[in-house]
Amino acid sequence: MSRRTASIRRDSRAPSPLSPGPSLMHDPRIDKLADVLLDHSCELQAGETILIEAIDLPEPQLVVALVNGAAKRGAIPLVEMKS
């Protein structure tokens, strides 16, 4: 009898865990929430560093929107994902 082993490789064409990718539908409410959080709640300014802690999120869409929004405003986003 011969044994077979299988190796699992991540496809380099597969979307990153932090990008929404084509499989997830875009919800414009996520972008609006990110804008409110960055502009109203945090009053984020260019040059500031912001720590985004994502704890037990089932989908990374909000984190991606916050990172993109912070970068668009000239801030430096740092992300820490926890489960």
C-alpha positions in Angstrom: 0.0 0.0 0.0 1.2 3.5 -0.8 0.3 6.5 1.1 -0.5 9.8 -0.5 -0.1 13.2 1.1 -1.7 16.4 -0.1 -0.3 19.8 0.3 -2.4 22.9 0.5 -1.1 26.0 -1.1 -2.6 29.4 -1.1 -3.3 30.5 -4.7 -1.3 33.7 -5.3 -4.3 35.0 -7.4 -6.7 34.6 -4.4 -7.8 37.8 -2.7 -6.0 38.9 0.4 -7.8 38.4 3.7 -8.0 42.2 4.0 -9.4 42.9 0.6 -13.1 42.5 0.0 -12.4 40.6 -3.2 -15.0 39.9 -5.9 -16.9 37.4 -3.9 -18.3 39.9 -1.4 -20.9 42.4 -2.3 -20.1 46.0 -1.7 -22.4 47.7 0.8 -22.3 51.5 0.6 -23.5 51.8 4.2 -20.1 50.4 5.3 -18.3 53.3 3.5 -20.7 55.8 5.1 -20.1 54.3 8.6 -16.4 54.5 8.0 -16.7 58.2 7.0 -18.7 58.9 10.2 -16.3 57.1 12.4 -13.2 58.8 10.9 -14.7 62.4 10.5 -17.1 62.8 13.3 -16.1 60.3 16.0 -12.3 60.5 15.6 -11.9 63.8 13.8 -9.0 62.3 11.9 -6.5 64.7 10.5 -3.7 64.3 7.9 -0.5 63.0 9.5 -2.2 61.4 12.4 -1.7 57.7 13.2 -4.9 55.7 13.9 -5.1 52.2 15.4 -7.9 50.1 14.1 -8.6 47.1 16.4 -10.8 44.6 14.8 -12.1 42.0 17.3 -14.1 39.0 16.2 -15.3 40.5 12.9 -16.9 37.9 10.5 -16.1 40.1 7.4 -13.2 42.5 7.0 -15.2 45.0 4.9 -15.4 47.7 7.6 -11.7 47.4 8.4 -10.9 47.8 4.7 -13.1 50.9 4.5 -11.5 52.4 7.6 -8.0 51.8 6.2 -8.9 53.2 2.8 -10.6 56.2 4.4 -7.7 56.9 6.7 -5.2 56.7 3.9 -7.4 59.0 1.7 -7.4 61.6 4.5 -3.5 61.4 4.7 -3.5 59.5 8.0 -1.5 56.4 8.9 -3.7 53.5 9.6 -2.5 50.6 11.8 -4.6 47.5 12.0 -4.7 44.8 14.7 -7.0 41.9 14.1 -7.9 39.7 17.1 -10.2 36.7 17.5 
